[in-house]
């Protein structure tokens, strides 16, 4: 089934995407894709190499602490 997977923190959608989720493997792939997208966004938002080096230690997990995962069926 197609499902929209959203990560929401403090009322702000950090990421949203539509994925094919039929089993645990499909859900895992959707979460992996979401993780990669958040990491890429973090790297793309840096203003310089120096800023990137200062923030590189921050994990995607740090961004997700306190976030909510919302899964909605897409018809």
C-alpha positions in Angstrom: 0.0 0.0 0.0 1.1 3.5 -0.6 1.6 5.6 2.5 2.7 9.1 3.3 5.4 9.1 6.0 5.9 12.4 7.8 8.4 13.5 10.5 7.0 16.4 12.6 8.8 18.3 15.3 7.4 21.2 17.2 4.5 21.5 14.7 6.9 21.8 11.7 7.1 19.0 9.1 10.8 18.1 8.8 10.2 15.7 5.9 7.3 14.1 4.1 7.2 11.5 1.4 5.0 8.8 -0.2 6.4 5.3 -0.1 5.3 1.8 -0.9 5.0 0.0 2.4 3.7 -3.5 2.4 5.8 -5.1 5.2 8.5 -4.4 7.7 11.1 -4.3 5.0 9.1 -1.6 3.1 8.8 0.4 6.3 12.5 0.1 6.9 13.3 1.3 3.4 11.0 4.3 3.9 12.6 5.2 7.2 16.1 4.8 5.6 15.1 7.1 2.7 13.7 9.7 5.2 17.0 9.5 7.3 19.1 10.1 4.2 16.9 13.1 3.2 17.2 14.7 6.6 21.0 14.2 6.5 21.2 15.7 3.0 19.1 18.7 4.1 21.4 19.2 7.1 24.5 19.2 4.8 22.9 21.4 2.2 21.9 24.0 4.7 25.4 24.7 5.9 26.8 28.1 4.8 30.4 27.2 4.5 32.9 24.3 5.0 33.7 25.7 8.4 30.1 25.6 9.5 29.8 22.1 8.0 32.8 20.9 10.1 31.4 22.5 13.2 28.0 20.7 12.8 29.1 17.4 11.2 29.1 15.7 14.6 25.4 16.3 14.9 23.5 13.2 14.1 20.1 13.0 12.3 19.0 11.3 15.6 19.6 14.6 17.4 17.1 16.2 14.9 14.6 13.4 15.6 14.6 13.6 19.4 11.1 14.7 20.4 9.7 14.3 16.8 6.6 12.4 15.8 6.3 10.0 12.9 2.9 10.1 11.1 1.9 7.4 8.7 -1.2 8.0 6.5 -2.6 5.7 3.9 -2.6 7.2 0.4 -5.5 6.2 -1.9 
